[in-house]
Amino acid sequence: MSQSPAPVRRYSYLGPAGTFTEAALKQVPEAAGQDWNPVDNLGAALEEVVSGRSHAAMIAIENSIDGGVTVAQDALATIPGLRIVGEYLVPVSFVLVARPGTRLEDVTVVSGHPVAYGQCRTWLDAHTTQHRHLIASSNVQSAADLFDPEKGIDAAIAPPGIDEHYDVDVLADGLAENPDAVTRFVLVSRIVPVSEPSGADKTSLIVELPEDRSGALLDLLEQFATRGVNLTLLASRPIGDRMGRYRFVIDAEGHVKDARVADALLGVKRFSPNVVFLGSYPRADRVVATTRAAHDDDAFRDARDWLRGIISGEDA
């Protein structure tokens, strides 16, 4: 008796086709050949996951130039039932495109996503000195907006290869001020069991301080420092209920099944009134955490055995 084919999984991402988010999704092996659903914004992508209409969503969470994507951090802090299951890096570069026949000297209105515009502004100021910026919802949408006569756009900041999707001329490439710019994306699903450690992992949390007092942040950081857990990201976001109240977005080296990380998380949970565990997942750069012998799993295991021996009277 033949088996029925596996159900098709649906993945949501910031569309339309051709965005950097789609480029990140292309790095997910299990997403190949599945149903890809382009949406208009990050909130819609996560809502698809929460509702069960999508298996997972790819979202941008950090840029090497502009830092954290605050709308993503706030969403992960406030929408329950989500888990980061993968991390992907996409190099960022931009081209300036226009409708066929447009000359660079004719450009006065430039469409672009705010982050892309910030990375390309130096070039634009030097080559289109009188230009005005019109905000676009995505780097690909900026090119699509060229064909909306009501918007009056002359040129658009877009990703390389956009001319494969739209009838545009490339006026210039290499617009970004920093050629090494990278955007970090995460694949977000509903809560699932934590995967096994890969040996090069990252653990993400969102933590609130228990009170606004001198040394509170230091007490939080000591939960990691005393266990030898290095942090790769520490960003503050306002909670929003009153001034002076913040939550902290934290990325830590290691996996929750590593003894040092598990022990740090227990310390954080005892310390903080609200901890959101976002996931432990393989690092995109595959960098292995460097730890001292005092912080490896064997050292924690030996310490627990020593304590059990003391309690049971077997230490003698």
N, C-alpha and C positions, 0 to 999 in steps of 0.2 A: 504494500500500500504506500503510495507516494506521499511525502510530507508536503503540507501547504507551505507556500513561501512565507518568509518572515515579513511581518508588517513593515510598511515603509515608515521611516521616522521623519519627522518634520523639524527643520531648524530655522529659526528666525534670525534675521540680521538687518542692520540699517541699510536700506536700499536707496536707490535702485541698483541694478547690476553694475559692477565696476568699481564699487567703493572699496576703501581699504578694509572695511569690515568683511566684505565678501572675500577679499584676499586672505584674511585671517581664517575664515571658515574653510577655505580651500586646503588649509594645512591639517584639517581634522580628517584622518583616514576613514573613520567610521561614518563620516557625513557624505562621502563620495557616493553618488548614485541615489541619494535620498531626496526628499522634497525640501527645497530651499524657499523660504518665505520672506521676501523683502518687506520691511515695514518702514514707517515714516519717522519713528523716533525710538529712543532707548526704552522709554516706558512701555510702548506698545510691544516691543520685543520681550520684555520680562513678563508682561501681562499674558502673553501667549503661553509662556512656560507655566505660570501660576495656575492658569485655567486648564492646563493639560492639553491645549491645542497644539503645542510644540513640545518636542522632546527636550530641546535645549535652545539657548539663544547665545549668540556671539555679541559681546559688547566691548567697547573701548573703555579702559579703566585708568590708563596712565600714559603720558607722553614724556619723552626724555627732555623736551624743551619746556613745555608748559606745565608739567607736573600732573597731578591727579585730575581725572575727569570727575568733577564734583557731583554732577547729576547722577553718575553711576554709583559713586560712593554713598550718596544719600539714599539712593534707591535700595541698595543692598543692606543698608542699616535699618530701613523701615519696612521693607516688604518681607514678611515671614515666609519660611519654607523654601528658601533658595540655597543652592550650594555650588561653589566654583569647582569644576571638575577638570579644567585644563587651562593652560596659559600659552599664548602665541605672540610672537613679535613680528611686526611688519615694518620694514624700512619705509621712510616717508620721503617722497619727492613729488614735485609739482611741475605742471606745465601751464602756460597761459594760452588759452584757445579762444577762437572767435569764429563768427560766421564767415564762410568763404568770401574773400575779397576785402576783408577788413585789414587795415594797416595798423601797426603798433602806434603810430603817431595820431591815429583817429580815436584811440581809447580814452574815454573820460569816465565811464562807469564800469566798475569791476565787481563781478559777483564771486563770492567765496564763503566757505564755512569760516566762522570766526577764528578757529585755531589755525586753519590753513592760511588765512589772511595775515595773522600775526607772524607766522614763520616766513611769509613772502613780502612783507611790507617794505623792507629795506630795498629789495630789488624794484618793487613797484614805484617807490618814491624816487628812485634814480632814473627810471625809464618812462614812467607815466606821471609826471610831476603834478598834473592837475586832476588826477583821478579821484573818484568818489567810490566808497565801498558799499555794496549792497549785500546784506547777509543772506546766505543760502543755508538750507537745512542739512545739506551734505555736499561733499566735494563733487559728486556726480550730478546732483540736482543743480549745482551752479551752472554746469554746461547745458542742461536741459532748459534752464531759464533763459538762455540766449534766444530761444525761439518763441518766447512769450513777448509779443510786441508791447504789452502794457507795462512791462518792467523796464524797458529801455536800456538793456544791458549791452555793452559793447564787447566785453571780454570776460572770461571766467577762469578762475583758478581751479584746476582739475588734476586728477591723477594721470600719470603716463598711460597711454593706451586708450584714452577716452575717445580718440578719433576712430576707434574700431566700433564704437557704439553710436556715435553721433556724427553728422556731416559738418565737421569743424576743421579749421586750419590751426595748426600749432604755430603760434607767434613766437614763443620762446620756451626753453626748458631750463631746468636747474634753477628754479626761482627761489627755493628754500635757502635761507641764510646759513643753516647748519646742514651739511651734507650727510652727517652721521645721525640725523634725527630718526627715532624709532618710536612707534606706538605699541603699547602693550595691550593685548586683548585677552579676555577671559571667556571661557565657555561656561555658561550657567545653566544648571538643571534644577529640577526639584530635589529635595533632600534624598540622598541615596547613601548606602553604606560607604564608609571611607575606603578608598582603594589601598592596596599594599604600598609601602614605601618603594620608591624607585632608586633611592640612593642619592638623588639630587632633587630635593623637594622644597616646597614653600608652603607655609601655613598662613592663612589670612584670617584676621579677626577685626571686630569693631568693639571697642571698649569704652565705657563711660567711667569717669572718675567718681568716687563715692561722695566727694565734697570739694568745695572750692577753698583750698587752704594751702599754705606754704608747704612745698615738698610733696604734694599729692602726685604730681607727674613723676617725680623721682622715685616714689614708692612703686608706681606702676612699672617703670623701666627696670627697677631692681629685680622684679619677678623674672625677667629674662636674663639680665646680666649675671645674677648669681648662679644660674644654670648653664651659662656659656652659650646662650642662644642669641645669635646676631640678628638685628633687625635690618631689613632692606627697604622698608618704608615706614614712616611715622608721619601721619598727616592729621591735623585737627579740623573738625567740622562742627559748626554750631548745632546744638540740639534743637534750639528754636523756641523753647518754652520761656526763656528769659535771658537777659544779657549775662555773659560770663560763664555759660554752661556749654561744655564741649564734649564731643565724643572723639575718639582717636581711631583712625584707620591704621592697622598694623599688618605688615607682612614680615614674617619671621622665617629664617632659614631652618629647614628641617620639616619633619612630618610628625603629626600628632601621635603616631605609633613609635616615634623615637622617645626614649625615656626622658631625655632632658627637656624636650618640647612638651610632653605630657605633664611633667612635673611643673613646668612654667605655667601651663594653662590652668592647672589646679590652683596655683598661687594667684593667678589673675582672677579666677572665679571667686575665690575667697575674698579678694580685695575689692572687686567691682560689683556694683548693684545690677549691672546689665552688660552681659558679654554675648556677642553674636559670633558664633563660629561659622566662617564662610567656606572653609574647606582646606584640605591638604592635597596637593597635586604636584605633578612633576614640573620643575622649572623649565621654561622654554630655552634658556641658555645652557642648561645641563651642568651648571656650576655646582660642584659638591661642597657642602659646608665644611669648613675647617674647624675642628674641635680639639681641645686638649684632652689628655687621657682621663682627667678627673671628671669629664663631662660625657664620656661615651656610655653606651648602654651597659657595658660590663661593670663600670664603676657604680652606676645606680643600682644594679642588681646585687653587687657585693655589699653595698651599704644597707639594702633592705634585708639581706641574709644576716648581716651583722646585728641589726636591730632585733630581728626575730630570735636570734640566738640569745641576746641579752634578756629578752622578755621570757623566753622559755627556760632559761638557766643553762643552756647548752654551750654558752660562750667559754665556759671554763674548760 
